[in-house]
Amino acid sequence: MGLLDGKIALVTGAGSGIGRETALLLAKDGATVVLTGRRLEPLRGVASLIEKAKGRAFARVLDIESRASIFETVKWINDGIGAVDILVNNAGSASKVLNARFLSEEEWNSTINVNLTAVFNLTQAVLPEMIARGEGTIITVSSLAVVNPNLLGGAAYGAAKAGVKNFMTFVHNTYRNQGIRATTILPGETNTPIMDNRARPPLDSERAVMMDPHDVARAIHLCASLNKSAVIPELHICPTFMRDTSADIEVARWVGAPADTPDMPKK
């Protein structure tokens, strides 16, 4: 008997990285998992792995920048599968331009929408059913950029992740006595495909000292599988070894800078 037997979990960004590993763990412990993301094929691949292990999974494309798409997806789950017991807000993205000096308003808004506004919309979509049942778990993957914002994640990413931590604390403080558990996970550097999009993609030797996505997924699973009498409001998880990120930060500093920026180092 699994700790999550009979539970329905909605995981965003479930096609790779932390989302993929989280979905596999939740399904292994008995949850029916709804896998969402931008591309259907990776989601189907994860669903196939779950089904081969005798689990239950559904794959659905979701545009998390669209409030309408979010509410349509939650309605689809409610009508065809059942009410969401566990929401894992995992999907996220960083802007290409990281320095606030050169960052466009368009990139700022997009990054805020994906990392913060989408979490608000997803939470609002599942909250009424959770409150009606008197229980539910909402887990959001934030970042240690909240406590140490810098050019690795960039200005917009750090601000969005700080905002989402604040929002999740609001959910915890406001709805805990109605049975709602709200948790914020703050991971440090994790070796996921998003690292390929960094201004300076880390070397293999640098990735080797980062956390594995499975490490963060285990933290999410812990928070989701506790008895309903217990909640972990906030959890920090970071690599054991701290690497030198000065080269990454220096490259990131000048992404998007106009060629005639007077203080930009000459190549």
C-alpha contacts under 8 A as a table, 3 or more apart, distances in Angstrom:
res1	aa1	res2	aa2	distance
1	M	5	D	7.00
1	M	30	G	7.62
2	G	5	D	5.26
2	G	28	K	7.68
2	G	29	D	4.53
2	G	30	G	4.98
3	L	29	D	5.75
3	L	30	G	6.76
3	L	225	S	6.09
4	L	7	K	5.46
4	L	26	L	7.19
4	L	29	D	5.44
4	L	30	G	4.85
4	L	31	A	5.04
4	L	225	S	6.43
5	D	29	D	6.85
5	D	30	G	4.20
5	D	31	A	5.43
6	G	30	G	6.84
6	G	31	A	6.10
6	G	32	T	7.21
7	K	30	G	7.36
7	K	31	A	4.87
7	K	32	T	6.23
7	K	84	V	7.68
7	K	85	D	5.80
7	K	86	I	7.38
8	I	31	A	5.60
8	I	32	T	4.81
8	I	33	V	5.94
8	I	34	V	7.54
8	I	82	G	7.11
8	I	83	A	6.96
8	I	84	V	5.18
8	I	85	D	5.23
8	I	86	I	6.29
9	A	26	L	7.71
9	A	31	A	6.43
9	A	32	T	6.13
9	A	33	V	4.80
9	A	34	V	6.08
9	A	84	V	5.90
9	A	85	D	5.94
9	A	86	I	4.47
9	A	87	L	5.79
9	A	88	V	7.40
10	L	33	V	5.97
10	L	34	V	4.78
10	L	35	L	6.42
10	L	36	T	7.53
10	L	84	V	6.62
10	L	86	I	6.24
10	L	87	L	4.94
10	L	88	V	6.10
11	V	14	A	5.80
11	V	19	G	6.57
11	V	22	T	7.92
11	V	23	A	6.73
11	V	33	V	7.17
11	V	34	V	6.22
11	V	35	L	5.44
11	V	36	T	6.17
11	V	87	L	6.22
11	V	88	V	4.77
11	V	89	N	6.42
11	V	90	N	6.81
12	T	19	G	6.66
12	T	35	L	6.53
12	T	36	T	4.93
12	T	37	G	5.87
12	T	88	V	6.43
12	T	89	N	5.63
12	T	90	N	5.30
12	T	91	A	5.16
13	G	16	S	6.96
13	G	19	G	5.35
13	G	20	R	7.55
13	G	35	L	7.65
13	G	36	T	5.96
13	G	37	G	4.72
13	G	38	R	7.61
13	G	90	N	5.74
13	G	91	A	4.19
13	G	92	G	7.49
14	A	17	G	7.63
14	A	18	I	7.53
14	A	19	G	4.04
14	A	20	R	4.56
14	A	21	E	7.99
14	A	22	T	7.79
14	A	23	A	6.65
14	A	35	L	5.34
14	A	36	T	5.70
14	A	37	G	6.04
14	A	43	L	6.48
14	A	46	V	7.84
14	A	90	N	7.75
14	A	91	A	7.69
15	G	19	G	6.58
15	G	20	R	5.31
15	G	35	L	7.40
15	G	36	T	7.42
15	G	37	G	6.38
15	G	39	R	7.72
15	G	42	P	4.80
15	G	43	L	4.66
15	G	45	G	7.78
15	G	46	V	6.55
16	S	19	G	5.96
16	S	20	R	4.69
16	S	21	E	7.55
16	S	42	P	7.21
16	S	192	T	7.76
16	S	193	P	7.54
17	G	20	R	5.45
17	G	21	E	6.45
17	G	191	N	7.90
17	G	192	T	5.04
17	G	193	P	6.66
17	G	213	P	5.55
18	I	21	E	5.25
18	I	22	T	5.99
18	I	90	N	7.38
18	I	192	T	7.36
18	I	213	P	4.66
18	I	214	H	6.60
18	I	216	V	6.53
18	I	217	A	5.79
19	G	22	T	5.07
19	G	23	A	6.12
19	G	90	N	6.01
19	G	91	A	7.46
19	G	217	A	7.43
20	R	23	A	5.24
20	R	24	L	6.36
20	R	46	V	6.71
21	E	24	L	5.18
21	E	25	L	6.29
21	E	213	P	6.58
21	E	214	H	5.52
21	E	217	A	5.68
22	T	25	L	5.18
22	T	26	L	6.12
22	T	214	H	7.39
22	T	217	A	4.53
22	T	218	R	7.19
22	T	220	I	6.93
22	T	221	H	6.80
23	A	26	L	5.24
23	A	27	A	6.05
23	A	33	V	6.44
23	A	35	L	7.33
23	A	46	V	8.00
24	L	27	A	5.25
24	L	28	K	6.06
24	L	46	V	7.59
24	L	49	L	7.91
24	L	50	I	6.33
25	L	28	K	5.04
25	L	29	D	6.38
25	L	217	A	7.36
25	L	218	R	7.49
25	L	221	H	6.76
26	L	29	D	5.23
26	L	30	G	6.63
26	L	31	A	5.53
26	L	32	T	7.92
26	L	33	V	7.25
26	L	221	H	6.43
27	A	30	G	5.13
27	A	31	A	4.70
27	A	32	T	6.05
27	A	33	V	6.17
27	A	50	I	6.60
27	A	55	G	5.75
27	A	56	R	6.85
27	A	57	A	7.64
28	K	31	A	7.29
28	K	50	I	7.60
28	K	53	A	7.63
28	K	55	G	6.64
30	G	55	G	6.99
31	A	55	G	7.84
31	A	56	R	7.45
32	T	55	G	7.19
32	T	56	R	5.02
32	T	57	A	5.65
33	V	56	R	6.52
33	V	57	A	4.74
33	V	58	F	6.40
34	V	57	A	5.73
34	V	58	F	4.77
34	V	59	A	5.97
34	V	60	R	7.36
35	L	43	L	6.15
35	L	47	A	7.47
35	L	57	A	7.07
35	L	58	F	5.92
35	L	59	A	4.73
35	L	60	R	6.21
36	T	43	L	6.86
36	T	59	A	6.03
36	T	60	R	5.08
36	T	61	V	5.47
36	T	62	L	5.63
37	G	40	L	7.14
37	G	43	L	7.07
37	G	60	R	7.09
37	G	61	V	5.27
37	G	62	L	5.30
37	G	63	D	7.21
37	G	91	A	7.66
38	R	61	V	5.50
38	R	62	L	5.83
38	R	63	D	6.26
39	R	42	P	6.41
39	R	43	L	6.98
39	R	61	V	6.15
40	L	43	L	5.19
40	L	44	R	6.15
40	L	59	A	7.01
40	L	60	R	6.65
40	L	61	V	5.73
41	E	44	R	5.08
41	E	45	G	6.28
42	P	45	G	4.97
42	P	46	V	6.45
43	L	46	V	5.21
43	L	47	A	6.16
43	L	59	A	5.55
43	L	60	R	7.48
44	R	47	A	4.90
44	R	48	S	6.02
44	R	59	A	5.92
45	G	48	S	5.14
45	G	49	L	6.50
46	V	49	L	5.16
46	V	50	I	6.37
47	A	50	I	5.10
47	A	51	E	6.13
47	A	56	R	7.77
47	A	57	A	5.31
47	A	58	F	6.45
47	A	59	A	6.59
48	S	51	E	5.08
48	S	52	K	6.07
49	L	52	K	5.18
49	L	53	A	6.44
50	I	53	A	5.21
50	I	54	K	6.58
50	I	55	G	5.03
50	I	56	R	6.46
50	I	57	A	6.55
51	E	54	K	4.93
51	E	55	G	4.78
51	E	56	R	5.74
51	E	57	A	6.81
52	K	55	G	7.15
62	L	69	S	6.48
62	L	70	I	6.93
62	L	73	T	7.34
63	D	66	S	5.60
63	D	69	S	6.15
63	D	70	I	7.23
64	I	67	R	7.05
64	I	69	S	7.09
64	I	70	I	6.28
64	I	114	V	6.48
64	I	118	A	5.59
65	E	113	N	5.94
65	E	114	V	5.78
65	E	117	T	7.78
65	E	118	A	6.07
66	S	69	S	5.20
66	S	70	I	6.37
66	S	118	A	7.83
67	R	70	I	5.10
67	R	71	F	6.30
67	R	118	A	7.37
67	R	121	N	6.16
68	A	71	F	5.30
68	A	72	E	6.06
69	S	72	E	5.07
69	S	73	T	6.07
70	I	73	T	5.18
70	I	74	V	6.31
70	I	121	N	7.06
70	I	122	L	6.32
70	I	125	A	7.43
71	F	74	V	5.16
71	F	75	K	6.12
71	F	121	N	7.92
71	F	122	L	7.54
71	F	125	A	5.84
72	E	75	K	5.12
72	E	76	W	6.10
73	T	76	W	4.95
73	T	77	I	6.27
74	V	77	I	5.05
74	V	78	N	6.11
74	V	84	V	7.89
74	V	125	A	6.60
74	V	126	V	6.97
75	K	78	N	4.99
75	K	79	D	5.98
76	W	79	D	5.29
76	W	80	G	5.91
76	W	81	I	7.78
77	I	80	G	5.35
77	I	81	I	5.11
77	I	82	G	5.90
77	I	83	A	6.71
77	I	84	V	7.40
78	N	81	I	5.83
78	N	82	G	4.44
78	N	83	A	4.66
78	N	84	V	7.11
79	D	82	G	6.31
83	A	126	V	7.93
83	A	129	E	6.67
83	A	130	M	7.89
84	V	87	L	6.84
84	V	126	V	6.56
84	V	129	E	7.80
84	V	130	M	7.55
84	V	136	G	7.82
85	D	130	M	6.95
85	D	135	E	7.58
85	D	136	G	5.01
85	D	137	T	6.24
86	I	136	G	6.11
86	I	137	T	4.75
86	I	138	I	5.86
86	I	139	I	7.65
86	I	224	A	7.05
87	L	123	T	7.82
87	L	126	V	7.89
87	L	137	T	6.29
87	L	138	I	4.76
87	L	139	I	6.12
88	V	138	I	6.12
88	V	139	I	4.85
88	V	140	T	5.82
88	V	141	V	7.71
89	N	119	V	6.30
89	N	122	L	7.96
89	N	138	I	7.62
89	N	139	I	6.10
89	N	140	T	4.52
89	N	141	V	6.12
90	N	140	T	6.14
90	N	141	V	5.18
91	A	114	V	7.53
91	A	115	N	7.35
92	G	114	V	5.86
92	G	115	N	5.22
93	S	111	T	6.44
93	S	114	V	6.70
93	S	115	N	6.84
93	S	157	Y	7.50
93	S	194	I	7.73
94	A	111	T	6.02
94	A	153	G	6.37
94	A	154	G	7.20
94	A	156	A	7.38
94	A	157	Y	5.39
95	S	98	L	6.23
95	S	107	E	5.96
95	S	108	W	7.16
95	S	110	S	7.98
95	S	111	T	6.07
95	S	154	G	7.12
95	S	156	A	6.94
95	S	157	Y	7.00
96	K	107	E	7.86
96	K	197	N	7.83
96	K	198	R	7.83
96	K	199	A	7.45
96	K	255	V	7.61
97	V	102	F	6.87
97	V	103	L	5.44
97	V	104	S	7.93
97	V	107	E	7.79
97	V	154	G	7.43
97	V	252	A	7.68
97	V	255	V	5.54
97	V	256	G	5.57
98	L	102	F	7.76
98	L	103	L	6.50
98	L	151	L	5.81
98	L	152	L	7.54
98	L	153	G	6.80
98	L	154	G	3.98
98	L	155	A	5.87
98	L	156	A	7.40
98	L	252	A	6.28
98	L	253	R	6.94
98	L	255	V	6.95
99	N	102	F	5.70
99	N	103	L	6.00
99	N	151	L	6.43
99	N	154	G	6.12
99	N	155	A	6.26
99	N	252	A	7.19
99	N	253	R	5.66
99	N	254	W	7.30
99	N	255	V	7.40
100	A	103	L	5.04
100	A	154	G	7.60
100	A	155	A	5.61
100	A	156	A	7.76
102	F	255	V	7.98
102	F	256	G	5.93
102	F	257	A	5.90
103	L	107	E	6.77
103	L	108	W	6.86
103	L	256	G	7.36
104	S	107	E	5.37
104	S	108	W	6.25
105	E	108	W	4.93
105	E	109	N	6.05
106	E	109	N	5.25
106	E	110	S	6.24
107	E	110	S	5.12
107	E	111	T	6.13
108	W	111	T	5.34
108	W	112	I	6.24
108	W	156	A	5.41
109	N	112	I	5.11
109	N	113	N	6.02
110	S	113	N	5.02
110	S	114	V	6.29
111	T	114	V	5.36
111	T	115	N	6.13
111	T	156	A	6.15
111	T	157	Y	6.28
111	T	160	A	7.22
112	I	115	N	5.39
112	I	116	L	5.34
112	I	117	T	6.41
112	I	156	A	6.67
112	I	157	Y	7.20
112	I	159	A	7.85
112	I	160	A	5.22
113	N	116	L	5.62
113	N	117	T	4.60
113	N	118	A	5.90
114	V	117	T	6.33
114	V	118	A	5.46
114	V	119	V	7.84
115	N	118	A	6.34
115	N	119	V	6.76
115	N	157	Y	7.46
115	N	160	A	5.76
115	N	161	K	6.55
115	N	164	V	7.33
116	L	119	V	5.28
116	L	120	F	6.50
116	L	160	A	5.47
116	L	161	K	6.94
116	L	163	G	6.59
116	L	164	V	5.33
117	T	120	F	5.07
117	T	121	N	6.24
118	A	121	N	5.02
118	A	122	L	6.02
119	V	122	L	5.17
119	V	123	T	5.95
119	V	140	T	7.67
119	V	164	V	7.32
120	F	123	T	5.19
120	F	124	Q	6.05
120	F	167	F	7.78
121	N	124	Q	5.10
121	N	125	A	6.10
122	L	125	A	5.04
122	L	126	V	6.44
123	T	126	V	5.45
123	T	127	L	5.82
123	T	138	I	7.41
124	Q	127	L	5.30
124	Q	128	P	7.44
125	A	128	P	7.20
126	V	129	E	6.01
126	V	130	M	6.49
127	L	130	M	5.07
127	L	131	I	6.06
128	P	131	I	5.23
128	P	132	A	6.13
129	E	132	A	5.00
129	E	133	R	6.26
130	M	133	R	5.22
130	M	134	G	6.04
130	M	135	E	5.41
130	M	136	G	5.09
130	M	180	I	7.10
131	I	134	G	4.89
131	I	135	E	6.34
131	I	136	G	7.55
131	I	178	Q	6.21
131	I	179	G	7.16
131	I	180	I	7.12
133	R	136	G	7.95
134	G	178	Q	5.60
134	G	179	G	5.00
134	G	180	I	7.22
135	E	178	Q	6.95
135	E	179	G	4.26
135	E	180	I	5.20
135	E	181	R	7.64
135	E	228	K	7.64
136	G	179	G	6.54
136	G	180	I	4.90
136	G	181	R	6.18
137	T	180	I	5.90
137	T	181	R	4.70
137	T	182	A	6.04
137	T	183	T	7.89
137	T	224	A	6.61
138	I	180	I	7.62
138	I	181	R	6.15
138	I	182	A	4.88
138	I	183	T	6.30
139	I	182	A	5.90
139	I	183	T	4.71
139	I	184	T	5.90
139	I	185	I	7.29
139	I	220	I	7.20
139	I	223	C	7.77
139	I	224	A	7.67
140	T	164	V	7.87
140	T	168	M	7.51
140	T	183	T	6.29
140	T	184	T	5.00
140	T	185	I	6.14
141	V	184	T	6.02
141	V	185	I	4.82
141	V	186	L	6.29
141	V	187	P	7.50
142	S	146	V	7.68
142	S	161	K	5.14
142	S	162	A	7.54
142	S	164	V	6.85
142	S	165	K	6.57
142	S	184	T	6.34
142	S	185	I	5.66
142	S	186	L	4.96
142	S	187	P	7.00
143	S	146	V	5.88
143	S	158	G	7.82
143	S	161	K	6.16
143	S	185	I	7.14
143	S	186	L	4.21
143	S	187	P	5.01
143	S	188	G	6.33
144	L	147	V	5.51
144	L	148	N	6.29
144	L	149	P	7.84
144	L	186	L	5.11
144	L	187	P	5.61
144	L	188	G	5.32
144	L	236	H	7.38
145	A	148	N	4.80
145	A	149	P	4.48
145	A	150	N	7.03
145	A	153	G	6.92
145	A	157	Y	7.94
145	A	158	G	5.27
145	A	161	K	7.22
145	A	162	A	7.79
145	A	188	G	7.77
146	V	149	P	5.86
146	V	158	G	5.72
146	V	159	A	7.36
146	V	161	K	5.99
146	V	162	A	4.84
146	V	165	K	7.98
146	V	186	L	7.93
149	P	153	G	7.43
149	P	154	G	7.40
149	P	155	A	7.36
149	P	158	G	5.52
150	N	153	G	6.42
150	N	154	G	5.89
150	N	155	A	7.01
150	N	158	G	7.54
150	N	249	I	7.84
151	L	154	G	4.43
151	L	155	A	6.93
151	L	249	I	5.44
151	L	252	A	6.03
151	L	253	R	6.52
152	L	198	R	7.71
152	L	248	D	6.82
152	L	249	I	5.85
152	L	252	A	6.91
153	G	156	A	7.99
153	G	157	Y	5.72
153	G	158	G	6.36
154	G	157	Y	5.51
154	G	158	G	6.17
155	A	158	G	5.46
155	A	159	A	6.20
156	A	159	A	5.19
156	A	160	A	6.08
157	Y	160	A	5.16
157	Y	161	K	6.10
158	G	161	K	5.20
158	G	162	A	6.10
159	A	162	A	5.13
159	A	163	G	6.12
160	A	163	G	4.96
160	A	164	V	6.17
161	K	164	V	5.08
161	K	165	K	6.25
162	A	165	K	5.17
162	A	166	N	6.36
163	G	166	N	5.11
163	G	167	F	6.19
164	V	167	F	4.90
164	V	168	M	6.08
165	K	168	M	5.21
165	K	169	T	6.24
165	K	184	T	6.14
166	N	169	T	5.15
166	N	170	F	6.30
167	F	170	F	4.96
167	F	171	V	6.36
168	M	171	V	4.94
168	M	172	H	6.17
168	M	182	A	6.03
168	M	183	T	6.66
168	M	184	T	6.45
169	T	172	H	4.95
169	T	173	N	6.08
169	T	182	A	7.21
169	T	183	T	7.81
169	T	184	T	7.88
169	T	233	P	7.29
170	F	173	N	5.18
170	F	174	T	5.92
171	V	174	T	5.22
171	V	175	Y	5.80
171	V	176	R	7.60
171	V	182	A	6.14
172	H	175	Y	5.78
172	H	176	R	5.43
172	H	180	I	7.20
172	H	181	R	6.27
172	H	182	A	4.92
172	H	183	T	7.51
172	H	233	P	6.99
173	N	176	R	6.14
174	T	177	N	7.68
175	Y	178	Q	5.19
175	Y	179	G	6.78
175	Y	180	I	5.48
175	Y	181	R	7.75
176	R	179	G	5.22
176	R	180	I	4.84
176	R	181	R	5.96
176	R	182	A	7.79
177	N	180	I	7.19
179	G	228	K	7.78
181	R	231	V	5.91
181	R	233	P	7.66
182	A	231	V	7.50
182	A	232	I	7.81
182	A	233	P	6.00
183	T	223	C	7.34
183	T	231	V	7.46
183	T	232	I	5.97
183	T	233	P	4.38
183	T	234	E	5.51
183	T	235	L	7.70
184	T	233	P	6.18
184	T	234	E	4.78
184	T	235	L	6.40
185	I	219	A	7.83
185	I	220	I	7.34
185	I	234	E	5.93
185	I	235	L	4.96
185	I	236	H	6.13
185	I	237	I	7.59
186	L	234	E	7.53
186	L	235	L	6.04
186	L	236	H	4.73
186	L	237	I	6.23
187	P	190	T	7.35
187	P	216	V	6.93
187	P	236	H	5.97
187	P	237	I	4.86
187	P	238	C	5.64
188	G	211	M	7.69
188	G	237	I	6.33
188	G	238	C	4.50
188	G	239	P	6.47
189	E	210	M	5.64
189	E	211	M	6.40
189	E	238	C	6.94
189	E	239	P	6.85
190	T	207	R	7.93
190	T	210	M	5.24
190	T	211	M	4.56
190	T	212	D	5.80
190	T	213	P	6.13
190	T	239	P	7.91
191	N	195	M	6.75
191	N	207	R	5.80
191	N	208	A	7.93
191	N	210	M	5.78
191	N	211	M	6.05
191	N	212	D	5.63
191	N	213	P	6.50
192	T	195	M	5.89
192	T	212	D	7.74
192	T	213	P	6.59
193	P	196	D	5.64
193	P	197	N	7.77
194	I	197	N	5.48
194	I	198	R	7.25
195	M	198	R	5.36
195	M	201	P	5.92
195	M	202	P	6.92
196	D	201	P	5.26
196	D	202	P	7.69
197	N	201	P	6.60
198	R	201	P	4.94
198	R	202	P	7.76
199	A	248	D	7.15
199	A	251	V	6.38
199	A	252	A	5.34
199	A	255	V	7.17
200	R	248	D	5.49
200	R	251	V	6.42
200	R	252	A	7.18
202	P	205	S	7.98
202	P	206	E	5.78
202	P	207	R	6.21
202	P	248	D	7.98
203	L	206	E	5.11
203	L	207	R	6.25
204	D	207	R	5.04
204	D	208	A	6.18
205	S	208	A	5.17
205	S	209	V	7.28
206	E	209	V	5.77
206	E	210	M	7.02
206	E	243	R	7.36
207	R	210	M	5.18
209	V	239	P	6.94
209	V	240	T	7.79
209	V	241	F	6.33
209	V	243	R	7.69
210	M	239	P	5.53
210	M	241	F	7.76
211	M	215	D	6.46
211	M	216	V	7.73
211	M	238	C	7.06
211	M	239	P	5.35
212	D	215	D	5.43
212	D	216	V	7.28
213	P	216	V	5.41
213	P	217	A	6.24
214	H	217	A	4.86
214	H	218	R	6.11
215	D	218	R	5.29
215	D	219	A	6.69
216	V	219	A	5.12
216	V	220	I	6.42
216	V	237	I	7.20
217	A	220	I	5.00
217	A	221	H	6.06
218	R	221	H	4.94
218	R	222	L	6.11
219	A	222	L	5.12
219	A	223	C	6.48
219	A	235	L	7.95
220	I	223	C	5.26
220	I	224	A	6.22
221	H	224	A	5.03
221	H	225	S	5.96
222	L	225	S	5.33
222	L	226	L	6.32
223	C	226	L	5.89
223	C	231	V	6.86
223	C	232	I	6.19
226	L	229	S	7.83
226	L	230	A	6.25
226	L	231	V	7.22
227	N	230	A	5.81
228	K	231	V	7.37
232	I	235	L	6.95
239	P	242	M	6.73
244	D	247	A	7.67
245	T	248	D	5.25
245	T	249	I	6.25
246	S	249	I	5.15
246	S	250	E	6.21
247	A	250	E	5.22
247	A	251	V	6.38
248	D	251	V	5.38
248	D	252	A	6.17
249	I	252	A	5.01
249	I	253	R	6.05
250	E	253	R	5.17
250	E	254	W	7.29
251	V	254	W	6.01
251	V	255	V	6.98
252	A	255	V	5.44
254	W	257	A	5.30
254	W	264	M	7.21
257	A	261	T	6.56
258	P	261	T	5.48
261	T	264	M	5.57
